[in-house]
Every structure is written in structure tokens, then in C-alpha cells.
Amino acid sequence: MKYLICYDICDHKRLTRVAKQLERMGIRVQYSFFNVELDDEMLDKLMQILLGLIDPKEDKIYVYPLCTDCRKKVIIDGTGALLDLNTFIIL
């Protein structure tokens, strides 16, 4: 399943750790927005990691599932492009 994950992190150190973790898992599309493709098990593992990095009293993480039909309805203006995570090979 593909997801859009975004965050609002108050502390710069925590923000950096969350961003680095998400960069390992997906593609940054904005400063605090990432496209990732994960199965249920990997999503659970990622959420455990992220919850260990944030302060739940101050920070927020949003995970939006993007089904195939929903991705077809995405509107992008300007220089943006809808990235297909399957076309990338991570070495």
C-alpha cells in the first residue's frame, strides 16, 4: 500500500531523526511530506520507530493511505510530479 506520511515536529533534533528515518523508507515530496510504499508489517515497524522518536505531547505524525483509485485522482499543479515508487531501485 502507498502512503503519504507527514509530520509536525516541534524540536529540531527530533525532526531531523524523523526525517532521516522517512528518507530511508520513501521519497520526500515536500519538507515534511513523504511518499512511502509499505506492507502492513513494515508500516507497523515504521510507526513503532517513529513513535519512539517523537514526543507525543508536542509532535504529530499523519499517515494517509493512498489507494490506487485515490492516486488516480491526485491533482498536481506547477512543477510537481506524481512519483511511482516502483520505478526506483535503492542500492
N, C-alpha and C positions, 0 to 999 in steps of 0.2 A: 504494500500500500504506500502511496505517496502522501507526504505530509508537508504542510507549511508550519514551521516552528518559529515563533518569535518570542522575544523577551523584553522585560523592562527591569533592569538590574540597577540598584542604587549605588553599589560600591564598585569602583573601577577594577579592583583586584578580582572580585567575583565575576564581574562582567567579562574580563579577559579570559578567565578559566572556562566559563560557559561558552564563549565564542570559539575558543580553541577546540573544545570538545565537539561542537557542532560542525566546525570546519572539517574535522576528521570524518564526519558522517554524511555530509551533504554539500550543497553548493550555496554560498552566500548570495542572496539576491538584493539585499539592502543591508544597512548597517546592523540591524538586529533581526533580520528575517533570513531563514534558511529553508531551502527545499531539500527534503531527505526522502529516501525510499527505504523502508524497513518492514520486515515481517513483525508479527505481534511480539515474538520473543525479543527481538532486537529493540523494539520500541520500549518494552518493559525495562530492559537493561539500561537503555539510554536515559529513561526517566529516573531510574534509581541513581544513576551517576549525576544527573543534573540536580536532582533534589538534594544530593549530598554537597553540591557546590553553592547553592543559594541559601539565603536567609528567608524562609517562608513568611516571616513577619514584614519584610520590606520588599521582596522581589516577586516578580511574576514570570511564569513561563506559560505560553499558549501553544497548544498543539491542535492544528486544524487538519483533519483528514481531507484528502483531495481525491475523490473517486474519479474514475475515467470520464464519466459524464460531466462532472463538475469541471475537470481540467479543460474539456472542450468548450466550456462557457467562459473561460478566463479572458478578460479584456486587458490588453496591454497597449498603452499609448507611448509615444516617444521612442527612445532608443532601446527599450526593454525587449526581451525575447523570452518565450516560454521554453525553458531548458528541459531537454529529455535526459533524465539521469542515466538511462540505459546506454547512451552514446559515449559515456566517459569510461576510460579504463584508468584505475588508480594503480600506480606502480609502487 
